[in-house]
Amino acid sequence: MSHSPEDPALPDAAELPTPAELRKVALTAAHAAGMPLKGAFRSQMEVQEKTSNTDLVTIWDSRTEETLIELLTAEVPDSRITGEEGGQQGSGRVEWIIDPIDGTSNFAHGFDLFTISVGAAVDDVVIAGVVYDPINELTFSADDAAAYLQTSTAPESVLRPTPKIGVAEPQLNLLTDFPGESAVAAHGDAALRAFGQLVTTYATVRRIVSGALELCYAAAGWADIAANRRTNPWDIAAGQLILRRAGGRFLPLGSRGERSWDGTETEDLHLTTGYVGLGPGVVAPTAQRIFTQFALHT
């Protein structure tokens, strides 16, 4: 985003909502938008393919995004939207980055691992985020101060798991969507052999098909590594912030437009196309090597 400083339509920095305020707005919107998904889950619904049988969409994706946009812009009128379903709309320095159902395939098949993901960015830097799992009643969030977790049985508390310092790779577990259809199509046996290396290196390798949830599980210490070679801003905007605020690391890989990443952490991390997310204290050289290879050669 580039605007001239004298543009009268833009608020001064002092007038922008704080990260804590944006987090609260996103929390309220995500919880409200999640209520209809509880009723729709495991009900009969029409499911369509976007690009393939692994990339699905339902009427609830667009309905949820519309609800989120209405609620978010009501609270922050001079904001713009980047949504998975509706693309970009609006203007303003505050940007809401929305994935209405991250894990639509799970939602459509009655598998209870999917989330609503909402990130709030100012000038391409994500400063607040919420990832809400409505079925399991898990709410992960972050602002400039900390990461937080709220469950159905416990009020919101700061999320800061004990770092796993010195834990060897065979004792770690990894969450990923790799290799996936696109990697197999592009790299064939090389992608399958790389997946085999992950399986033989780590204690477990799971594919839960929700990038936002994978990052949050790493933030909570329930997983150690969350990594993927291809992603979009709405998949990771909130999750990468939650992971970093919880004490983990998010290493960007790949490229978008003219920008390339090599694992160096910057402020616009949600714009990368590939990543390795590490829980607090986790070191995973095998995952970094493999995902660097495939993210940089998509």
N, C-alpha and C positions, 0 to 999 in steps of 0.2 A: 504494500500500500504506500502510495506517495501522494501527499497533499501539501500544498503550500501553507506555511505557518500562518499567513494572514487570511486564510479561508475562514469567513465568518460562520460557516455552517458547522465547523468542528469545535467541540468544546475544548477549553483549556485543559491541561493535564490535571489541574486541581479539581475540575468538574467531572472527570471520569470516575466511574465506580471503582472502588478499591478491589483488589483480588478477593478479599473476604466477602465483600458484598456481591461480587459476581458469582462466587461459589454458592452463596445462599440462594440467589436467583435460580441458578442451575439446579440446585437440589430440589427446590419447590417444583420446578417445571418437570424434572425427570420423574419425581414421585407421582405427580398428577398424570403424566402421560403413560406411566407404567400401569396404572389401575386397569384400563381396558384390556391390556395385554394379558392380565391374569385370567380374565374371563374368556378371552379368545384362545388361550393356550390349550392345545389338544382338542380343539373343536374342529368341525369341518370347515375348511377354507380353500379357496382357489389359490393354487401355487403356480407361478409362471417362471420360466427361465429367462434370465437377462442375457447372458452370453453363453451359458452352458448349463448342464444339469447340476453343476456344483455351485452355480451363481444364481440364487433364487430370489424371488421377490413376492410379497403378498400385499393385499390391500392394507394390511396393518402397518407396513413400512411407511407408506405415504401418509396414512392417517396420523400415525405417531409423530412424524416429522412436522406435519401441519399444526398439530397441537403444541409441539415444542416451540415452533416459530411464533405462534400466537402468544404464548405465555412469556417467552423471553423478550420479545420486542415490546410487549405491553409494559414490562418493567424497565427496559433500556431501549427507548424508542429510536434513538439515533445509532442503531447498530446494524450490522450486515450479517448475512447468513451464508455459510458454506455447508450445504447438506448433501448427503449421499444421493438422495432421490431428486431433490429439486435444484441442485447446483448452487450457483452464487446469485444472491439477490440483495438489494439494499445497499446502503453506504454507511460510512462511519468508521471510526478508529476501533471500536469494539466489534470483534468478529466472533460469532457463535459458530463453532465447527461441530456438526451434528451427524451422528450415526443413529438413526431411530431404532434400528434393531441390528446390533452387531452380533452376528450368528444367526442370520435368517434361516439358514438350512436347519439348524438345530430347532428353532422355533417351529418351522413348518413340519418337521418330522416328530415333534412331541418330545424333544430332548431338552431338558431344562437347564441348558447353559447358553444363555443369550443375555444381552444387556442393552440398555440405553446409554449412549456415550455423548456427553456434551462438554466441549472445551471452549474456554473463553480466551481470546487472544487480543492483544493490543499491539498494533504495528508488527504483526507477524510473530509475536512472542506469546506463547500460551502462559497465562498467569493464574488460571483457575480451571478446575475440571471436576466432572462427576461421572462415575460409571456405576449404574444402578442395575442390579440383577433382581427383577421384580418377583420371580418365582421363589428364589431362595432368600429373599429379603436381605440382600447384602448391598450396602451403599458405600462405595469407595469415593473419596474426594480429596482435593488438595487446593491450597492457595499458596500465597507467598510464605506462609509461616510453617506449614506442616502438611502431612497427609493424614487422613482420618478414615476410620471404619465404623459403620453403624450396622448392627444386625437386628434380627427380630427379637433377640433376647437380651441385647446389651445396648445402652445408649452410645452415642458417638464418642469415640476416644481417639487419641493420637495413635497413628500407625507407625510403629518403629520396632520391627522385629530384631531379635538378637543377630548380629552379623555372623555369617558362616565363614569365619576366617580359617584358612588352612585346610578346608575340607577338600579332599581329592575328587577328581572328576567322576570316578566310578560310584561315588556316594551321592552325586547330584542328580536331580531330575529336570527334564527339559520339556517345555511346551512349544509346539510349532505347528504350522499348517504345511510345512515343507515335507515332501517335495511338491505335492499338488499337481494338478493337471498341466499347468503351464510350464512348470520346471521339467516334467517328464517329456512334454512335447518339444521343448527347446533343447534339452540336454540328454534325453534318453537314459542309457545305462549309467552315465556318469552321475546323474541325480540319484538314481537308485543305489548306486554304490556309496555315495555320500550319506544317504539316509542310513545305510547299513553301518557306516562308521559311527554315526550318532547312536544307533541302537546298541552297538557293542561297547561304546565308551561310557554311556550314562546308565544309571540305575533303571530309569524309565524314560521313555519318550512318548508323550501323549499328544494327540491331535484333537483339541476341543473346539476348534473352528470359531473362535472369538478372540481376535487379537487384543481387544481392550481387556477382556477378562484374564487372558494370559498374563498381561503386564501387571494387573492388579494382584493376581495370585503370587507373582514374584515379589511384588511390593509387600505382601503380607507374610512372606516366608513360607508359603504353602507350596510354591515351586521355586526353583533356583534360577532357571534360565528361560526366557521367552524370546524366541527369535523367528524372523520371517524374512524372505527375500523380496517379496512384493507386497506393498501396502499403499494405503491412501491416507491423507491427513485425518479424515474423520475416524479411521480405525484406531489411531494412536495418539491423537491430540491430548485427550484427557489422561489416558493410561500412562504415557511416558512421563507426564508431570507427577502423577501419583507415585510412580516408581522412584523417581529422583527425590521427591520430598520425603519418601520413606527411608532414604539412605542408599538406594540402589543406583545403578548406572544404566544409561541408555546410550548405546553406541550406534550412531547413524552410518549406514552403508548405502552404496548405490548413488543414484543421481536423479534430479528432477529439473528439467529444462537445461540450463547451462551450468547448474550447480552440481558439484560432486562432493560426496562425503567419503571419508576414509576411516571413520571410527572416532574422529575428534568431536567432542561434545561442543555444540554451539547453542544459541538461544532459539533457533527456528527448527528444532529437531523434528517437529511433526511433518515437515515437508520432505523428509527423506523417503526413499522407496524401499529400503531394507534396513534391518536393525538387529542388534543383539542386546537384549535387556538382561541385566544381571542383578539378582537380589543382593541385599546388603552383604558385603564381604566376599561375594562369590567371585571366583576366578575360573574361567572356562575357555582355555586356549583352543580346544578342538572345535567348539561351536563358533568361536570367532573366526578361525581359519576357514571353516566350511562355508559359513554364511557370507564372509567377505568374498570368497570365490564366486558364489552364485549370485549375490546381490550386485556385484560389479560387472557381471557378464550375463545380463538378463536376456 
